[in-house]
Amino acid sequence: MANVVVVGAQWGDEGKGKIVDWLSERADIVVRFQGGHNAGHTLVIGQNTYKLSLLPSGVVRPGKLGVIGNGVVVDPWALCSEIDKLRAQHVVINRDNLRVAENATLILPLHRELDVIREEAAGAGKIGTTGRGIGPAYEDKVGRRAIRVQDLKTLATLGPKVDRILVHHNALRKGLGKPLVCKDTLLSQLAEVAPKILPYMDVTWDLLDRERKAGKRILFEGAQGALLDIDHGTYPFVTSSNTIAAQAATGSGMGPRAVGYVLGIAKAYTTRVGSGPFPTELHDAIGEKIGERGHEFGTVTGRKRRCGWFDAVLVRQVAKVSGIDGIALTKLDVLDGFDELKVCVGYLLDGERLDRLPAGQNSQSRVEPIWETFDGWSQSTRGARSWNDLPAQAVKYVRQIEQLIECPVTLLSTSPERDDTILMRDPFQD
């Protein structure tokens, strides 16, 4: 039995929440290993819709353990709010099904404030953050001044650590003409939230090691998408963490060999939220139609997503960088009824053909897609649960995508409903 890592193969919003939830039926433990509450997952289960940002998707399934790993930056107030909302929907959340890594970094109010302050000051140069403090928290982690979950146990002796982080933040705030952060206020805020978070704290790397050795199946849940990776994404329009599959090991405290099968999630078209290059973006009625039919609005921010045709170059590139073994292709039903579909199979840059996206920001903004056109299909694929339920042209489209991205499609999603999924290959059996 292989453990499975789920990563986004585009710019996020690929439908990871549904796929992780669907796979979690086969898993015992679901682990979040990077990011924070800036990424949203929407789960549709029967008549119930759950919107998750920080909690692992497995928490809505009875009998599963959700783990927030050390690679995640945790806003304790956002976490408490999310737990309260799910409890209001009759989801039971306690220490039996949720653990938080003791060495995970905390997002503090000053991180959220700095995120907004800097975006406002950047003007036209802003990078489109969600304003939730993710970037500043990761900066403090790397700068070795972060407050971590375990620090909530020792608030009485936390003063020197708070002094260290405030030296940095208050210098920035003073330079930007903003009020300074009061040490006593911050300590008071931490003291108030600590009792709500500490019951979930655990040495999660040790927990996961023991559970793995006991034969438990572990599902690693990534947030955002590989094209937002701090190293391999469309820099600087990226997130502040590594979003590729290798981070599952680092962000959970497990060795690379424990990770197992890598499942990439990609839409049958492409979307992006916020600023940055998007070679296949459509600025016409077709793009609007895709967005309307796909309900392309951010789970967390509500921001309208930019829409375009499928980019096989980018997904192929991500498959190689992230070591993807198979692709879960989602939202195929959104393409129902189009007379023709286009797929990007290469780029032109100053007259030269490229089979990859260049790393340079200027070059990324100037590449032009090379299109291949495919016939569409008039029949509905929505709700299909087997290959026999799909129109022949839809099957052909999927098979051609497999060839272009040099990676097999192992799962196919045909609606937001959990069971509207076609399984060609079970990742846990690989």
C-alpha positions in Angstrom: 0.0 0.0 0.0 1.5 3.3 -1.0 1.1 6.6 0.8 -0.2 9.3 -1.6 0.7 13.0 -2.0 -1.8 15.2 -3.7 -0.5 18.4 -5.3 -2.0 21.0 -7.6 -0.5 20.9 -11.1 -1.5 24.4 -12.1 -2.0 27.7 -10.2 -4.2 26.2 -7.5 -8.0 25.9 -7.4 -7.8 22.6 -9.3 -10.3 20.8 -7.2 -7.9 19.2 -4.7 -10.4 19.3 -1.9 -12.8 16.9 -3.6 -10.1 14.6 -4.7 -8.5 14.5 -1.3 -11.8 13.9 0.3 -12.6 11.1 -2.2 -9.2 9.5 -1.6 -9.5 9.9 2.2 -12.0 7.1 2.2 -9.1 4.8 1.5 -6.7 6.6 3.9 -6.3 6.6 7.7 -4.6 9.9 8.1 -4.7 13.1 6.0 -1.8 15.6 6.4 -1.5 19.2 5.4 2.2 19.9 4.8 2.5 23.6 3.6 0.7 26.9 3.1 -1.9 28.3 5.4 -5.5 29.5 5.4 -5.0 31.4 2.1 -6.0 28.3 0.1 -9.6 27.1 0.2 -11.1 23.7 -0.5 -14.8 23.2 -1.1 -16.2 19.8 -0.4 -19.7 18.9 -1.6 -21.0 15.8 0.2 -24.6 15.0 -0.5 -26.6 18.0 0.5 -23.8 19.5 2.6 -21.1 21.9 1.4 -18.0 22.4 3.5 -15.5 25.2 3.0 -12.1 24.4 4.4 -9.0 26.6 4.5 -6.6 25.3 7.1 -8.1 22.0 8.2 -7.2 18.8 6.3 -10.0 17.7 4.1 -10.3 14.4 5.9 -11.8 15.9 9.1 -15.3 15.7 7.6 -15.0 12.0 7.4 -15.6 10.1 10.7 -12.7 7.9 11.9 -10.0 9.8 10.0 -7.1 11.7 11.6 -6.2 15.1 10.3 -2.7 16.5 10.9 -1.5 20.0 10.4 2.2 19.5 9.8 5.2 21.7 10.6 5.4 23.1 7.1 2.1 24.9 7.6 1.8 28.4 9.0 -1.1 28.4 11.4 -3.3 31.4 12.2 -4.7 30.2 15.5 -7.7 32.6 15.3 -8.6 31.4 11.8 -8.2 27.8 12.9 -10.6 28.3 15.8 -13.1 30.0 13.6 -12.9 27.2 11.0 -13.4 24.6 13.7 -16.5 26.5 15.1 -18.0 26.7 11.6 -17.6 23.0 11.0 -19.1 22.2 14.4 -22.1 24.3 13.5 -22.5 21.9 10.5 -22.4 19.0 13.0 -18.8 17.9 12.2 -17.1 16.6 15.3 -13.6 17.9 15.8 -11.4 17.0 18.8 -8.0 15.6 19.6 -9.2 12.2 18.3 -9.3 13.5 14.7 -7.1 16.6 14.7 -3.4 17.2 15.7 -1.3 20.3 15.1 2.5 20.1 14.9 4.3 21.6 17.9 6.9 23.1 15.6 4.5 24.8 13.2 4.9 28.6 12.8 2.1 30.8 14.0 0.6 33.6 12.0 0.1 36.6 14.3 -2.1 39.7 13.8 1.0 41.7 13.0 1.7 39.4 10.0 -1.8 40.0 8.6 -1.4 43.7 9.0 2.1 43.8 7.4 0.8 41.8 4.4 -1.9 44.4 3.7 0.4 47.4 4.5 3.0 46.3 2.0 0.6 45.4 -0.8 -1.0 48.9 -0.4 2.5 50.5 -0.5 3.5 48.5 -3.6 0.8 50.1 -5.7 1.1 48.8 -9.3 3.9 46.5 -8.2 1.7 44.4 -5.9 1.9 40.6 -6.3 -1.8 39.9 -5.3 -1.5 38.3 -1.9 -4.6 37.3 0.0 -3.6 39.6 2.9 -3.7 36.7 5.4 -0.2 37.1 6.6 1.2 34.0 5.0 4.3 35.6 3.4 5.4 37.6 6.5 5.0 34.5 8.7 7.2 32.5 6.5 9.7 35.3 6.4 9.9 35.3 10.2 10.3 31.5 10.1 13.3 31.8 7.8 14.5 34.8 9.8 14.5 32.6 13.0 12.3 35.0 14.9 8.9 33.1 14.6 6.6 32.3 17.4 5.6 28.6 17.1 2.8 26.5 18.4 4.9 25.0 21.2 5.6 28.6 22.5 2.0 28.8 23.6 2.9 26.5 26.4 5.4 28.9 27.9 3.9 32.3 27.6 5.4 33.4 30.9 8.9 33.2 29.4 8.0 34.2 25.9 9.0 37.9 26.4 12.5 37.7 24.8 11.1 36.0 21.7 8.4 38.6 21.3 11.0 41.3 21.7 13.0 39.8 18.9 10.1 39.7 16.5 8.9 43.2 17.4 12.4 44.7 16.7 11.9 43.6 13.1 8.2 44.4 12.6 8.2 47.7 14.4 11.1 48.9 12.4 9.2 48.1 9.2 6.0 49.7 10.5 7.8 52.9 11.6 9.4 53.2 8.1 5.9 52.8 6.5 4.4 55.4 8.9 2.2 52.8 10.7 1.6 52.5 14.5 3.9 50.2 16.4 2.8 46.9 17.9 2.5 46.8 21.6 4.2 43.8 23.3 1.7 43.5 26.1 -1.2 43.5 23.6 0.4 40.7 21.5 1.1 38.6 24.7 -2.5 39.1 25.8 -3.8 37.9 22.4 -1.6 34.8 22.6 -2.7 34.1 26.1 -6.4 34.2 25.1 -6.0 31.8 22.1 -3.5 29.4 23.6 -6.0 27.2 25.6 -8.0 26.7 22.4 -5.0 25.5 20.3 -2.9 23.5 22.8 -5.3 20.6 23.1 -4.5 19.7 19.5 -0.7 20.1 19.8 1.4 17.0 19.2 4.9 15.8 18.1 3.4 15.0 14.7 6.6 13.7 13.1 6.8 11.0 15.7 3.1 10.3 15.5 3.3 9.9 11.7 6.3 7.6 11.9 4.6 5.3 14.4 1.4 5.2 12.3 3.3 4.5 9.1 5.1 1.6 10.8 1.8 0.3 12.0 0.6 0.0 8.4 -1.6 3.1 8.3 -2.2 4.7 5.0 -1.3 8.4 4.9 -2.6 11.0 2.4 -0.6 14.2 2.1 -2.7 17.2 1.1 -1.0 20.1 -0.7 -2.4 23.6 -0.9 -2.3 26.0 -3.9 -0.5 24.7 -7.0 3.0 23.8 -8.2 3.1 26.9 -10.4 2.9 29.0 -7.2 6.0 27.2 -5.7 8.5 29.7 -4.3 11.3 28.0 -6.4 9.6 26.5 -9.4 6.6 28.7 -9.9 6.0 32.0 -11.9 8.2 34.0 -9.6 7.6 36.6 -8.0 3.9 35.9 -8.5 4.0 32.9 -6.2 3.3 31.9 -2.7 5.8 31.8 0.1 6.3 28.1 0.5 7.3 25.1 -1.6 4.1 23.6 -3.1 5.6 20.7 -5.1 5.5 17.1 -3.8 8.9 17.0 -2.3 7.6 19.4 0.4 5.4 16.7 1.7 8.4 15.1 3.4 9.9 18.3 4.8 6.6 19.7 5.8 5.5 16.6 7.7 8.7 15.4 9.2 8.7 12.1 7.3 11.5 10.9 5.1 11.2 11.1 1.3 10.8 7.3 0.9 7.6 7.5 3.1 5.9 9.8 0.6 5.0 7.3 -2.1 2.6 7.9 -5.1 2.3 11.5 -6.3 -1.1 12.5 -7.7 -1.3 15.8 -9.5 -4.6 17.6 -9.9 -5.4 19.6 -13.0 -8.5 21.2 -14.4 -9.5 20.3 -18.0 -8.9 24.0 -18.6 -6.8 26.5 -16.7 -7.5 29.2 -14.1 -5.5 31.7 -12.1 -6.3 34.1 -9.2 -4.4 37.3 -8.8 -1.5 38.8 -10.8 1.2 37.1 -12.9 1.7 35.5 -16.3 -1.0 33.3 -17.8 -0.2 32.4 -21.4 -3.5 30.7 -22.3 -5.8 33.3 -20.6 -8.9 34.2 -22.6 -10.2 37.8 -22.6 -13.4 37.0 -24.5 -16.8 35.5 -24.3 -15.4 32.0 -24.2 -13.3 32.8 -21.1 -16.4 34.4 -19.4 -18.4 31.3 -20.3 -15.8 28.9 -18.8 -15.7 31.1 -15.6 -19.5 31.1 -15.2 -20.0 27.4 -15.9 -17.1 26.5 -13.6 -18.2 28.9 -10.8 -14.7 30.3 -10.8 -14.5 32.4 -7.7 -12.0 31.9 -4.8 -13.2 29.8 -1.8 -11.3 32.1 0.6 -11.2 35.5 -1.1 -14.2 35.4 -3.4 -12.0 36.8 -6.1 -12.9 36.1 -9.7 -10.5 33.7 -11.4 -8.9 34.3 -14.7 -9.8 31.5 -17.2 -8.1 30.0 -20.2 -7.6 26.9 -22.3 -5.6 23.9 -21.0 -1.8 24.5 -21.0 -0.1 21.2 -21.7 3.3 22.7 -21.6 2.9 23.9 -18.0 1.3 20.7 -16.7 4.0 18.6 -18.4 6.7 20.8 -16.7 5.0 20.5 -13.3 4.7 16.7 -13.7 8.5 16.5 -14.1 9.5 19.0 -11.4 7.0 17.5 -8.9 7.6 13.9 -9.8 3.9 13.3 -10.6 2.9 9.7 -11.2 -0.6 10.3 -12.4 -3.1 13.2 -13.0 -6.6 13.7 -11.6 -8.3 15.7 -14.3 -11.2 17.7 -12.9 -14.1 19.8 -14.2 -14.3 18.0 -17.5 -18.1 18.7 -17.5 -17.4 22.5 -17.8 -16.2 21.9 -21.4 -19.5 20.3 -22.4 -21.1 21.9 -25.4 -18.1 23.7 -27.0 -17.8 23.2 -30.7 -14.0 23.2 -30.4 -11.4 23.1 -27.7 -7.9 24.5 -27.8 -4.8 23.2 -25.9 -1.5 25.0 -25.7 1.3 22.6 -27.0 4.2 25.1 -27.0 5.2 28.7 -26.8 6.7 31.3 -29.2 9.2 33.8 -27.7 10.7 36.3 -30.1 10.1 33.8 -33.0 11.7 30.9 -31.2 9.6 27.8 -30.2 9.9 26.8 -26.5 8.6 23.6 -24.9 8.8 25.0 -21.4 8.0 28.2 -19.6 11.1 30.3 -19.2 12.1 31.3 -15.6 12.5 35.1 -16.3 9.6 37.3 -15.4 9.9 39.4 -18.6 10.0 36.3 -20.8 7.1 34.7 -19.1 5.0 37.8 -19.8 5.8 37.7 -23.5 5.4 34.1 -24.5 2.6 33.4 -27.0 0.8 30.0 -27.0 1.0 27.6 -29.9 -2.5 26.0 -30.2 -3.7 22.6 -31.2 -7.5 22.5 -31.8 -9.7 19.6 -31.0 -13.4 18.9 -31.7 -15.7 19.4 -28.7 -18.7 17.3 -27.7 -22.4 18.1 -27.4 -23.4 15.4 -24.9 -23.2 16.0 -21.2 -20.3 14.5 -19.2 -21.6 15.8 -15.8 -22.0 13.0 -13.3 -20.3 10.4 -15.4 -18.9 7.6 -13.3 -17.4 5.3 -15.9 -15.6 5.6 -19.3 -18.8 4.2 -20.9 -20.7 7.2 -19.7 -18.5 9.6 -21.6 -18.9 10.9 -25.2 -16.3 9.4 -27.5 -14.8 12.9 -28.2 -14.4 13.6 -24.5 -12.5 10.3 -24.1 -10.3 11.3 -27.1 -9.7 14.7 -25.5 -8.5 13.1 -22.2 -6.3 10.6 -24.1 -4.7 13.4 -26.1 -4.0 15.4 -23.0 -2.2 12.3 -21.5 0.1 12.2 -24.5 0.8 16.0 -24.4 1.7 16.1 -20.7 3.5 12.7 -20.8 1.6 11.5 -17.8 -1.4 9.2 -17.4 -4.8 10.5 -16.2 -5.6 8.2 -13.3 -8.7 9.9 -12.0 -11.4 11.9 -13.8 -13.9 14.2 -12.0 -17.1 15.1 -13.7 -18.9 17.3 -11.1 -18.3 18.7 -7.6 -20.1 15.6 -6.1 -17.8 13.2 -4.3 -19.0 10.1 -6.1 -18.9 11.6 -9.6 -15.4 10.3 -10.2 -14.0 7.8 -12.6 -11.1 5.8 -11.3 -8.7 4.3 -13.7 -5.9 3.5 -11.2 -6.0 3.5 -7.4 -3.0 5.5 -6.1 -3.0 3.6 -2.8 -2.6 0.3 -4.7 0.4 1.5 -6.7 
